Amino acid sequence: KSTAVVSGLFPKVVRDRIFPTEQRDREDNGRATNTKNRLQTFLSAKDDKASPVQSSHDSPIAELFAETTVMFADIAGFTAWCSVREPTAVFSLLEALYGSFDRIAHRRGVFKVETIGDSYVAVAGLPDVRPDHALVMAKFARDCRSEMKLVTSRLGRVLGPDTAELEIRIGLNSGPVTAGVLRGDRSRFQLFGDTVNTAARMESTGIVSKIQVSENTAALLKIAGKEHWLHKREGKVAAKGKGSVQTYFVEPSNHATSEANESTSSEKKTDEKTSKLVEWNVGILTRWIQKIVAHDRARERAPATKTPQDGGGTMETVHFETGATVLEEVADVLELPAFDPNLSHNQEGGGDAQALDKEVQTQLHDFVSIIAKLYKTNSFHNFEHASHCTMSVSKLLSRIDPTYGITSDPLTQLGCIFAALIHDVDHQGVTNAQLLAENSPLVDKYKKSMAEQNSVDISWNLFMEPQFEDLRDAICSTPTDMARFRQVVVNAVMATDVLDQDLKALRNERWNKAFAEGKPLDESATTSANRKATIVIEHLIQASDVSHTMQHWYIFTKWNERLFVELYHAFKNGRSAKNPADFWYEGELSFFDNYVIPLAKKLRDCGVFGVSSDEYLSYAIKNRQEWEQCGRDVVESMIQKLETTVSKEASPKPLVDETRLASSASSSDASEQAVGSD
């Protein structure tokens, strides 16, 4: 009681004189032990009920830990990767990746502090003190880096092959930290102090797939006999709030990968990437075909119950208008089944998805593999671009609302996915205008929209081969379905020819009929809904074909450079009259103003894509602004890269004259040459 009275009446300087030293030490030790016990209790709690609630009688739960090593890890390229995907895909990756990190942390005795977005924060040396904290954390960082490669590679088939291209950047620093619990509605364990800030700087100034450590951590590793793990970084790092600091890269032994082991031929890498793309596309198509099978069974439309109105016969008896070109098949209005809320509900999340027969799966894989080989090795119009387009279509379809019945018809949705996959098959790497100028054999056959019609014919002829009979039957259980499936594919692919002025005028006319305000058309409600659905499908694939312009700046510049390279090679090989270096900056501005942003606004005005339309428009506007500010530098950088490449060739054509950047090409020429959909 006397202790309590004295503690309440006198400040510490007085208490120290009143209490005997031994008694005072017992009091301080008891208070420290109590704080550590409370901290341990919080950290070991498994649910919110165990979280401490702040009261006026409780002191804060906090403690100083003198010897710790803190790790910050960040996924390089994550923001750009997210801009292409659905939120569920983003969380699928993070849950799988950080779940793996958590298991490694538990095994290594490392404490996970928190995740902030795509950053993972962990610490060794608390709550249980351990002198080997730097050594343990270095090994933990190494294990996380290895696990990153395994997880992203495994998820590539589901989340897209570029998932495997994601890399991790890690930073470590050692020193004292203040650790404690910030109490409130959602109590959180937090670390504070200069050690934490420096660890964050080690990560942010690091290099992807490298573990960068401070001099503090490096010194502890040397003491632990691991100096051979350390590689001094050339030059000092400018760290915010720290000035210039010397850092090290740490490579724990037995896990270092030699350059010889990493080196593989570019051809092998290309084959591996194509294989991953094939697997991912097969996975996407499989899920939609499963929905079709479930849809057909729900409607009792299995082959054994075909009715006369279905057309009867087998798939081989389906014929389309003889002598008609693909372009002539384009329908003003697609006929879609009426929206069925019950079927739409059953399809959400693939709840009623039916497993495909093994033969169907085999044929699907073979079909996609052959399609991949039919794509040429262009820089832009290649199988990877088709896969990127497929991903965007899939994303937009997942956001579309049931207004026009598209969501309750998996066959229509698969038609959109199929069109995205095949829309640039056998693309020659030049525009239709160039094919016309060269008097290509395709001109005699198609007259216009040569590239698009050729892609449809090649892909459809392959699809109708006898070897894919089971695949066709799984997709289209009746000849009527087959005809309807083709109609969606034809309309969607032909919509990607955005340079043909006649087709553009027809699309604008259809848009005005469907969505423009004014006197309604004298047509049934069903026809009106189908007209709008047709426009939605066409704009969906148009946006997906140039989706890189409506995604993160990194995605935009990656594909923009590939298109630039493709057109430059066409110019160099005498297949284009214009050097893209002469007009690229102005051309992209014109492309944004006259096509991309108006298209993004139409996605919004369709009123069926939800927040995705806002997302696409926002990115389009931001990318346009960014391009206006630094596009000239981007173009200059692309030119320098190409100059480095062609300098090894004998007497290469000059990329650009000295006055290129000072002069502007006309906006009409620039717009024509900059479009990447043709």
Secondary structure, 3 states (H helix, E strand, C coil): CHHHHHHHHCCHHHHHHHCCHHHHHHHHHHHHHHHHHHHHHHHHCCCHHHCCCCCCCCCCCEEEEEEEEEEEEEEECHHHHHCCCCHHHHHHHHHHHHHHHHHHHHHHCCEEEEEECCEEEEEECCCCCCCCHHHHHHHHHHHHHHHHHHHHHHHHHHHCHHHHHCEEEEEEEEEEEEEEEECCCCCEEEEECHHHHHHHHHHHCCCCCCEEECHHHHHHHHHCCCHHHEEECCCCEEECCCEEECCEEECCCCCCCCHHHHCCCHHHHHHHHHHHHHHHHHHHHHHHHHHHHHHHHHCCCCHHHCCHHHCCCCHHHCCCCCCCCHHHHCCCCCCCCCCCHHHHHHHHHHCCCCCCCHHHHHHHHHHHHHHHHHCCCCCCCCHHHHHHHHHHHHHHHHHCCHHHCHHHCHHHHHHHHHHHHHCCCCCCCCCHHHHHHCCCHHHHHHCCCHHHHHHHHHHHHHHCCHHHHHHHHHHCCCHHHHHHHHHHHHHHHHCCCCCCHHHHHHHHHHHHHHHCCCCCCCCCHHHHHHHHHHHHHHHHHHHHHCHHHHCCHHHHHHHHHHHHHHHHHHHHCCCCCCCHHHCHHHHHHHHHHHHHHHHHHHHHHHCCCCHHHHHHHHHHHHHHHHHHHHHHHHHHHHHHHHHHHHCCCCCCCCCCCCCCCCCCCCHHHHHHHHCCCC
